[in-house]
Amino acid sequence: MEGCFWLLASGFLGKTMKMGKRRGSHRGWREEKVLVESRNCHPTIWHDDYIQSLKSDYVAESYTIKIENLKGKVIEMFHKMVDPLNQVEKIDILQRLGISYHFEDEIRRMLDKIHKTHYGGDVCREQRLYATALEFRLLRQKKYHVPQDIFKSFTNERGDFKECLYDDVEGMLALYEASFLLIEGESILEEARDFTTKHLKDYVKKSTDQIFVQWVKRLEARWFIDVYRSREDMDPILLQLAELDFNMVQAVHQEDLKVVSRWWKSTGLGELSFVRDGVVENFLWTVGVSMLAKFGALITIIDDAYDIYGTLEELELFTKVVERFLSFLNLYNSVNELALDTLKEKGFNIIHYLKKGWADLCRAYLMEAKWYYSGYTPSLQEYIEIEWLSIRSPLLLVHSYFSFERGDNPKSIQCYMNDTGASEEDAREYIWNLISATWKKYNEELAASSPFCEAFIQIGLNFARMSQCMYQYVDGQC
C-alpha cells in the first residue's frame, strides 16, 4: 500500500508547504519584518506562559474508573441489540461521538454478521435508501467488499436516481456520505454524489461542506456531541461517555502541547526575525503527535528561509548542507532523537530515511526558488513532479486550492491557467477534480490488503483529513 506511505509522509513533510507563495528578492534585515507581515500571518496568541498555565480536572484516576464503567454498560447494550438497522445506527453514533475506538471488537463482530447476512451471496438484500447507504458506508470504511450495485434498485431505467427520493432527506444524506467512498470507475456512486449534492444544498450546508469520512474526527465529535444532546433518541450513557472521553483526550493533548511549547522556547528559534511562531498550529497539523509537531515547526523555519529570507546562492548552499546533514543543530538533534527512539523500540536504524526526506524537501524548495528567480512558470505536471521529490502526496492539491483565498500567488492554479488558457473558475474546478480523484485512489488503496497495521493507515488518513480541514476555508498556516 505504497500510497498510504506517501500520504503519511506528505502530511508530515509537506504540511507547512503552501502551493501558492509570494517570494521576495533578498532584502536587508530592516525589511524582514515587512516580509513576514506581507505573508498575511498574524502574531501568535499562544505564548508559552499561557500554554503552561492550561489545566484540566480530567486527569484524575476517578475519571478513568468512571469511563471503564460506562464502557461496560455500552457493551451490555450491544449484546441486547438484534435489529441490524439499530446496530448500524449505534455504530454510526459511536463514530460521530468519537468513542468507537473503545469498541472495535464489538463493532467488528456486528459488521461481520451484517455483511455475511446481507451481502454474503450473489443477491444483496433490498432495504430502504437510508439503511442501505448507512450499511454501505460503515462496511466500506472497515474494508468489507460491498458492490455499488446495491443502489441500482433506487435508479430508473436510464440509470438516474428516482425523483421519489427527493423528499427522503435522511436517506439522501446517508447516500451523500456513502458516495464519497467511491473508487475509480464506479459510475453509480458518481451519479449518487451529483444527485445528492444538487438536492441537499438547500437543506444542510454543514453536511455537504464537511464530509464525515473526510473530516477531522475530533472536530466532528465536538460538533456532534452538541447535536446529539438535543436529539430525541439521545442515550444518556453514550452522551456521558462521549463528553468524558472528549475531555480526557483533550487533557492528554494539553499536556503534550506543554512539552512541545517548552521545547520550542528552549530552542530560541522563535526569536529569529523571519520565523513564524506556529507551534500550536503545527501541533494541530500533526493531529496532536508531539514529535511530529516539533518537526513541523522546523519545517516551517526552512520554508520561511527558502520563501523570503535567502538569496538563490544562499539557498543552494543551504540545500547542499542539508544533503550532507550538517544543517542547524536543532534539526540535527531532533532527527537523531527520533532515530534513536526508534532504534531502541523497534531495533532498526531509520536515520538514512529521515535524512533523505529532509534533503528531498529542501531540493523541492530550492527548485521553486529557482523558478521564481528565473521568472519561469512551470506546467502543472512539472510542479506536481517536483512535489514528488519531497515525498508529498497528491493532497498537496488541497493545500493549493484552499490557500488561494489569502492573496498569495496561486501557483498550481496559475500553472494550469498558463498551460491551457483556462479561466480562474475553470482552473479551480480542475484542481478540485484532481482532489476528488485523489480521494478515489485513496479509497481504493484503503479497501485493498496492506502490509501495514490499521493504526498506521489511519494516521495517513488523518493527515489527509487535516489537510482538507486546514485549507478548506483559509490558509492553514497563518
C-alpha positions as CSV (number, residue, x, y, z in Angstrom):
1,M,0.0,0.0,0.0
2,E,2.5,2.5,-1.2
3,G,0.0,5.3,-1.4
4,C,-0.6,5.2,2.3
5,F,3.1,5.8,3.0
6,W,3.4,8.8,0.8
7,L,0.2,10.2,2.2
8,L,1.7,9.9,5.7
9,A,4.9,11.4,4.5
10,S,3.2,14.3,2.9
11,G,1.2,15.1,6.0
12,F,4.4,15.3,7.9
13,L,6.9,16.7,5.5
14,G,4.6,18.7,3.3
15,K,2.1,20.2,5.8
16,T,3.7,23.6,6.0
17,M,4.3,23.9,2.2
18,K,1.7,26.2,0.6
19,M,1.4,25.8,-3.1
20,G,1.0,29.4,-3.7
21,K,3.8,31.6,-2.3
22,R,5.0,35.1,-2.5
23,R,8.7,35.2,-2.8
24,G,10.7,38.4,-2.3
25,S,14.1,39.2,-3.6
26,H,16.8,39.3,-1.0
27,R,16.4,42.3,1.3
28,G,18.2,43.7,4.3
29,W,17.4,42.9,7.9
30,R,15.3,46.1,8.3
31,E,12.8,44.7,5.8
32,E,12.5,41.3,7.3
33,K,9.6,42.3,9.5
34,V,7.8,43.7,6.5
35,L,8.4,40.5,4.6
36,V,6.8,38.4,7.3
37,E,3.8,40.7,7.5
38,S,3.4,40.5,3.8
39,R,2.5,36.9,4.1
40,N,-0.7,37.9,5.9
41,C,0.4,36.0,9.0
42,H,-0.9,37.1,12.4
43,P,1.3,37.2,15.6
44,T,0.8,34.2,17.7
45,I,-1.6,34.4,20.7
46,W,-0.3,31.1,22.0
47,H,2.6,32.2,24.2
48,D,4.4,29.6,26.4
49,D,3.3,31.1,29.7
50,Y,-0.3,30.8,28.7
51,I,0.1,27.2,27.4
52,Q,1.9,26.1,30.6
53,S,-1.0,27.6,32.6
54,L,-3.6,25.3,31.0
55,K,-5.1,22.9,33.5
56,S,-7.6,20.1,33.3
57,D,-9.5,18.3,36.0
58,Y,-9.8,15.2,33.7
59,V,-6.5,13.6,34.7
60,A,-7.6,12.1,37.9
61,E,-7.8,8.3,38.3
62,S,-11.5,8.6,39.2
63,Y,-12.4,9.6,35.7
64,T,-10.6,6.5,34.3
65,I,-12.6,4.3,36.5
66,K,-15.8,6.1,35.5
67,I,-15.1,5.7,31.8
68,E,-14.5,2.0,32.2
69,N,-17.8,1.6,34.0
70,L,-19.6,3.4,31.2
71,K,-17.9,1.3,28.6
72,G,-19.2,-1.8,30.3
73,K,-22.7,-0.5,30.1
74,V,-22.3,0.2,26.4
75,I,-21.1,-3.4,25.8
76,E,-24.1,-4.7,27.6
77,M,-26.2,-2.6,25.3
78,F,-24.5,-4.2,22.3
79,H,-25.4,-7.6,23.5
80,K,-29.1,-6.8,23.7
81,M,-29.3,-5.3,20.2
82,V,-30.6,-7.7,17.5
83,D,-32.0,-5.5,14.8
84,P,-29.4,-4.8,12.1
85,L,-30.6,-1.3,11.5
86,N,-30.4,-0.5,15.2
87,Q,-26.9,-1.9,15.3
88,V,-25.6,0.2,12.4
89,E,-27.2,3.3,13.7
90,K,-25.5,2.8,17.1
91,I,-22.1,2.2,15.3
92,D,-22.7,5.4,13.4
93,I,-23.4,7.4,16.6
94,L,-20.3,5.9,18.3
95,Q,-18.2,7.0,15.4
96,R,-19.6,10.5,15.2
97,L,-19.2,10.9,19.0
98,G,-15.6,9.9,18.7
99,I,-15.8,6.9,21.0
100,S,-16.0,4.0,18.6
101,Y,-12.3,3.2,19.2
102,H,-13.3,1.8,22.6
103,F,-15.4,-0.9,21.0
104,E,-13.5,-2.1,17.9
105,D,-14.0,-5.8,18.7
106,E,-17.7,-5.4,19.3
107,I,-18.2,-3.3,16.2
108,R,-16.2,-5.8,14.1
109,R,-18.4,-8.7,15.2
110,M,-21.6,-6.8,14.4
111,L,-20.4,-5.8,11.0
112,D,-19.2,-9.3,10.2
113,K,-22.6,-10.6,10.9
114,I,-24.4,-7.9,8.9
115,H,-22.0,-8.4,5.9
116,K,-22.5,-12.1,5.9
117,T,-26.3,-11.9,6.2
118,H,-26.9,-9.1,3.7
119,Y,-24.0,-9.4,1.2
120,G,-22.8,-12.9,1.5
121,G,-24.4,-14.3,-1.6
122,D,-24.9,-13.1,-5.2
123,V,-28.0,-11.1,-4.3
124,C,-27.9,-8.2,-1.9
125,R,-30.8,-7.7,0.4
126,E,-33.1,-4.8,-0.6
127,Q,-33.8,-2.1,2.1
128,R,-34.8,1.5,2.1
129,L,-32.3,4.0,1.0
130,Y,-31.2,5.2,4.5
131,A,-30.4,1.7,5.7
132,T,-28.7,0.7,2.5
133,A,-26.5,3.8,2.4
134,L,-25.6,3.7,6.1
135,E,-24.6,0.0,5.9
136,F,-22.6,0.6,2.7
137,R,-20.6,3.4,4.3
138,L,-19.9,1.6,7.6
139,L,-18.8,-1.6,5.8
140,R,-16.6,0.1,3.3
141,Q,-14.9,2.1,6.0
142,K,-13.9,-1.2,7.5
143,K,-12.7,-2.7,4.2
144,Y,-15.6,-5.0,3.6
145,H,-16.4,-5.7,0.0
146,V,-19.8,-4.1,-0.9
147,P,-20.6,-3.5,-4.6
148,Q,-22.1,-0.3,-5.8
149,D,-24.8,-2.3,-7.5
150,I,-26.8,-2.3,-4.2
151,F,-28.0,1.2,-5.2
152,K,-29.4,0.1,-8.6
153,S,-32.8,-0.5,-7.1
154,F,-33.0,3.2,-6.4
155,T,-32.4,4.2,-10.1
156,N,-34.7,4.2,-13.1
157,E,-34.2,2.5,-16.5
158,R,-31.9,5.4,-17.6
159,G,-29.6,5.0,-14.6
160,D,-30.8,8.2,-12.9
161,F,-31.8,8.1,-9.2
162,K,-35.6,8.2,-8.8
163,E,-37.3,11.5,-8.2
164,C,-39.3,10.0,-5.4
165,L,-36.2,10.1,-3.3
166,Y,-36.1,13.9,-3.2
167,D,-38.2,14.0,0.0
168,D,-36.2,11.3,1.8
169,V,-33.7,13.8,3.3
170,E,-32.4,11.2,5.8
171,G,-31.8,8.7,3.0
172,M,-30.3,11.4,0.8
173,L,-27.8,12.5,3.5
174,A,-26.8,8.9,4.1
175,L,-26.3,8.3,0.3
176,Y,-24.3,11.6,0.0
177,E,-21.8,10.5,2.7
178,A,-21.6,6.9,1.3
179,S,-20.8,8.3,-2.2
180,F,-17.5,9.7,-1.0
181,L,-16.2,6.2,-0.6
182,L,-16.3,5.5,-4.3
183,I,-13.3,4.3,-6.3
184,E,-12.4,4.9,-9.9
185,G,-15.0,3.6,-12.4
186,E,-18.0,3.4,-10.0
187,S,-20.4,5.4,-12.1
188,I,-23.4,4.7,-9.9
189,L,-21.7,6.3,-6.9
190,E,-20.6,9.2,-9.1
191,E,-24.2,9.7,-10.1
192,A,-25.2,9.4,-6.4
193,R,-22.8,12.2,-5.4
194,D,-24.0,14.5,-8.1
195,F,-27.6,13.7,-7.4
196,T,-27.4,14.3,-3.7
197,T,-25.2,17.3,-3.9
198,K,-27.7,19.0,-6.2
199,H,-30.7,18.3,-4.0
200,L,-29.2,18.7,-0.5
201,K,-27.6,22.2,-0.8
202,D,-30.9,23.8,0.3
203,Y,-31.1,21.6,3.4
204,V,-27.9,21.3,5.3
205,K,-24.7,23.2,4.4
206,K,-22.6,21.6,7.1
207,S,-23.4,18.1,5.8
208,T,-22.3,19.0,2.3
209,D,-19.2,21.0,3.2
210,Q,-17.7,18.7,5.8
211,I,-18.0,15.1,4.7
212,F,-17.8,12.7,7.6
213,V,-15.4,10.2,6.0
214,Q,-13.1,13.1,5.1
215,W,-13.4,15.3,8.2
216,V,-11.2,15.5,11.3
217,K,-12.7,13.1,13.8
218,R,-12.2,15.2,17.0
219,L,-13.8,18.2,15.4
220,E,-16.7,16.1,14.2
221,A,-17.0,14.7,17.7
222,R,-17.1,18.1,19.3
223,W,-19.8,19.3,16.9
224,F,-21.9,16.1,17.1
225,I,-21.9,16.0,20.9
226,D,-23.9,19.2,21.0
227,V,-26.2,17.9,18.2
228,Y,-26.7,14.5,19.9
229,R,-27.5,16.2,23.3
230,S,-30.7,17.7,21.8
231,R,-31.8,14.6,19.8
232,E,-35.0,12.8,20.8
233,D,-33.2,9.4,20.6
234,M,-30.3,10.6,22.8
235,D,-28.9,7.8,25.0
236,P,-27.6,9.4,28.3
237,I,-25.0,6.7,28.7
238,L,-23.5,7.3,25.3
239,L,-23.6,11.1,25.8
240,Q,-21.9,10.9,29.2
241,L,-19.2,8.6,27.8
242,A,-18.6,10.9,24.8
243,E,-18.3,14.0,26.9
244,L,-16.0,12.4,29.4
245,D,-13.9,10.8,26.7
246,F,-13.5,14.1,24.8
247,N,-12.4,16.0,28.0
248,M,-9.9,13.2,28.9
249,V,-8.4,13.2,25.4
250,Q,-8.2,17.0,25.5
251,A,-6.3,16.8,28.8
252,V,-3.7,14.5,27.2
253,H,-3.3,16.8,24.3
254,Q,-2.8,19.8,26.6
255,E,0.0,18.0,28.4
256,D,1.6,17.1,25.1
257,L,1.3,20.6,23.9
258,K,3.1,21.9,27.0
259,V,6.0,19.6,26.2
260,V,6.2,20.9,22.6
261,S,5.9,24.5,23.7
262,R,8.7,24.1,26.3
263,W,10.9,22.6,23.6
264,W,10.2,25.4,21.1
265,K,11.0,28.0,23.8
266,S,14.3,26.2,24.6
267,T,15.4,26.3,21.0
268,G,15.3,30.1,20.8
269,L,14.2,29.8,17.2
270,G,11.1,32.0,17.8
271,E,13.5,35.0,18.2
272,L,14.5,34.8,14.6
273,S,13.0,37.8,12.8
274,F,11.7,35.9,9.8
275,V,10.3,32.9,11.6
276,R,6.6,32.3,12.2
277,D,5.8,31.1,15.7
278,G,3.3,28.4,14.8
279,V,3.9,25.7,17.4
280,V,0.2,25.3,18.2
281,E,-0.7,25.3,14.5
282,N,1.9,22.6,13.9
283,F,0.6,20.6,16.9
284,L,-2.9,20.7,15.4
285,W,-1.5,19.9,11.9
286,T,0.1,16.7,13.2
287,V,-3.2,15.6,14.9
288,G,-1.6,16.0,18.3
289,V,1.6,14.0,17.8
290,S,4.2,15.9,19.7
291,M,7.3,14.6,17.9
292,L,5.9,15.4,14.5
293,A,4.8,18.8,15.8
294,K,8.5,19.6,16.6
295,F,9.5,18.6,13.0
296,G,6.6,20.7,11.7
297,A,8.0,23.8,13.5
298,L,11.4,23.1,12.0
299,I,10.0,22.7,8.5
300,T,8.2,26.0,8.9
301,I,11.5,27.7,9.5
302,I,13.1,26.1,6.5
303,D,10.0,27.0,4.4
304,D,10.4,30.6,5.5
305,A,14.1,30.6,4.8
306,Y,13.5,29.5,1.2
307,D,10.4,31.6,0.8
308,I,11.5,35.1,1.9
309,Y,14.9,35.2,3.6
310,G,17.7,33.7,1.4
311,T,19.2,34.7,-1.9
312,L,19.3,31.9,-4.5
313,E,23.1,31.4,-3.9
314,E,22.5,31.1,-0.1
315,L,19.7,28.6,-0.7
316,E,21.8,26.5,-3.0
317,L,24.5,26.4,-0.3
318,F,21.9,25.6,2.4
319,T,20.5,22.7,0.4
320,K,23.9,21.2,0.0
321,V,24.5,21.5,3.7
322,V,21.2,19.7,4.4
323,E,22.1,17.0,1.9
324,R,25.2,16.3,3.9
325,F,23.0,16.6,7.0
326,L,25.2,19.3,8.6
327,S,22.2,21.6,9.0
328,F,21.4,23.7,12.0
329,L,21.7,22.0,15.4
330,N,18.0,21.8,16.3
331,L,17.2,19.9,13.2
332,Y,20.1,17.6,13.6
333,N,19.3,16.9,17.3
334,S,15.5,16.3,16.6
335,V,16.0,13.9,13.8
336,N,18.6,12.0,15.7
337,E,16.3,11.9,18.7
338,L,13.6,10.2,16.7
339,A,16.0,7.8,15.1
340,L,17.4,6.8,18.5
341,D,14.0,6.2,20.0
342,T,13.0,4.1,17.0
343,L,16.3,2.1,17.3
344,K,15.6,1.4,21.0
345,E,11.9,0.5,20.5
346,K,11.9,-1.3,17.1
347,G,15.5,-2.4,16.7
348,F,16.3,-0.8,13.3
349,N,18.0,2.4,12.2
350,I,15.9,4.9,10.3
351,I,18.3,7.8,10.1
352,H,19.0,7.2,6.4
353,Y,15.3,7.6,5.5
354,L,14.9,10.7,7.7
355,K,18.0,12.3,6.1
356,K,16.7,11.6,2.6
357,G,13.3,13.0,3.4
358,W,14.8,16.3,4.6
359,A,17.2,16.5,1.7
360,D,14.3,15.9,-0.8
361,L,12.2,18.5,0.9
362,C,14.9,21.2,0.6
363,R,15.6,20.2,-3.1
364,A,12.0,20.8,-3.9
365,Y,12.0,24.2,-2.1
366,L,15.2,25.1,-4.0
367,M,13.6,24.2,-7.3
368,E,10.7,26.5,-6.6
369,A,13.2,29.3,-5.7
370,K,15.0,28.8,-9.0
371,W,11.7,29.0,-10.8
372,Y,10.9,32.3,-9.1
373,Y,14.3,33.9,-9.6
374,S,14.4,32.9,-13.3
375,G,10.8,34.1,-13.8
376,Y,9.8,30.6,-15.1
377,T,6.2,29.4,-14.8
378,P,6.2,25.6,-14.7
379,S,3.4,23.5,-16.1
380,L,1.1,21.9,-13.6
381,Q,2.7,18.5,-14.3
382,E,6.2,19.9,-13.7
383,Y,5.0,21.3,-10.4
384,I,3.5,18.1,-9.2
385,E,6.6,16.1,-10.2
386,I,8.7,18.4,-8.1
387,E,6.4,17.8,-5.2
388,W,7.0,14.0,-5.5
389,L,10.7,14.7,-4.8
390,S,9.7,16.0,-1.4
391,I,7.7,12.8,-0.7
392,R,4.3,14.6,-0.8
393,S,1.1,13.1,-1.8
394,P,-1.4,14.5,-4.3
395,L,-3.1,16.0,-1.4
396,L,-0.8,18.9,-1.9
397,L,-3.6,19.9,-4.3
398,V,-5.7,20.5,-1.2
399,H,-3.1,23.0,0.0
400,S,-3.1,24.6,-3.4
401,Y,-6.8,25.0,-3.7
402,F,-7.7,26.3,-0.3
403,S,-4.7,28.6,0.2
404,F,-5.7,30.6,-2.8
405,E,-8.0,33.0,-1.0
406,R,-5.3,34.7,1.1
407,G,-3.9,36.6,-1.8
408,D,-0.7,34.6,-2.2
409,N,0.4,33.7,-5.7
410,P,-1.9,30.7,-6.6
411,K,0.9,28.7,-8.2
412,S,-0.9,25.4,-9.2
413,I,-4.0,27.2,-10.4
414,Q,-1.8,29.7,-12.2
415,C,0.2,26.9,-13.8
416,Y,-3.0,25.3,-15.1
417,M,-4.3,28.6,-16.4
418,N,-0.9,29.3,-18.1
419,D,-0.9,25.7,-19.6
420,T,-4.4,25.8,-21.1
421,G,-5.6,29.4,-21.2
422,A,-8.4,28.4,-18.8
423,S,-10.3,30.9,-16.7
424,E,-9.7,31.1,-13.0
425,E,-13.0,29.5,-12.3
426,D,-12.3,26.6,-14.7
427,A,-8.8,26.2,-13.1
428,R,-10.3,26.0,-9.7
429,E,-12.8,23.3,-10.8
430,Y,-10.0,21.3,-12.4
431,I,-7.9,21.4,-9.2
432,W,-10.9,20.3,-7.2
433,N,-11.5,17.4,-9.6
434,L,-7.9,16.4,-9.0
435,I,-8.5,16.4,-5.3
436,S,-11.6,14.3,-5.8
437,A,-9.6,11.8,-8.0
438,T,-7.0,11.5,-5.2
439,W,-9.7,10.6,-2.7
440,K,-10.9,7.8,-5.1
441,K,-7.4,6.4,-5.3
442,Y,-7.1,6.5,-1.5
443,N,-10.4,4.7,-1.1
444,E,-9.2,2.0,-3.5
445,E,-6.0,1.6,-1.5
446,L,-7.9,1.6,1.8
447,A,-10.0,-1.3,0.6
448,A,-7.0,-3.3,-0.6
449,S,-5.0,-5.6,1.5
450,S,-2.0,-4.0,3.1
451,P,1.2,-5.0,4.9
452,F,0.7,-2.1,7.3
453,C,-1.3,-2.1,10.5
454,E,-4.7,-0.4,10.7
455,A,-3.4,2.2,13.1
456,F,-0.7,3.3,10.6
457,I,-3.2,3.5,7.8
458,Q,-5.5,5.7,9.9
459,I,-2.6,8.1,10.6
460,G,-2.2,8.6,6.9
461,L,-6.0,9.2,6.5
462,N,-6.0,11.6,9.5
463,F,-3.2,13.7,7.8
464,A,-5.3,13.8,4.7
465,R,-8.3,14.9,6.7
466,M,-6.3,17.6,8.5
467,S,-5.0,19.0,5.2
468,Q,-8.6,19.4,4.0
469,C,-9.6,20.9,7.3
470,M,-6.8,23.5,7.4
471,Y,-7.1,24.7,3.9
472,Q,-10.8,24.4,3.1
473,Y,-11.7,28.0,4.0
474,V,-8.4,29.8,4.9
475,D,-4.7,29.5,4.7
476,G,-3.8,26.8,7.3
477,Q,-0.6,28.4,8.4
478,C,-1.5,32.0,9.2
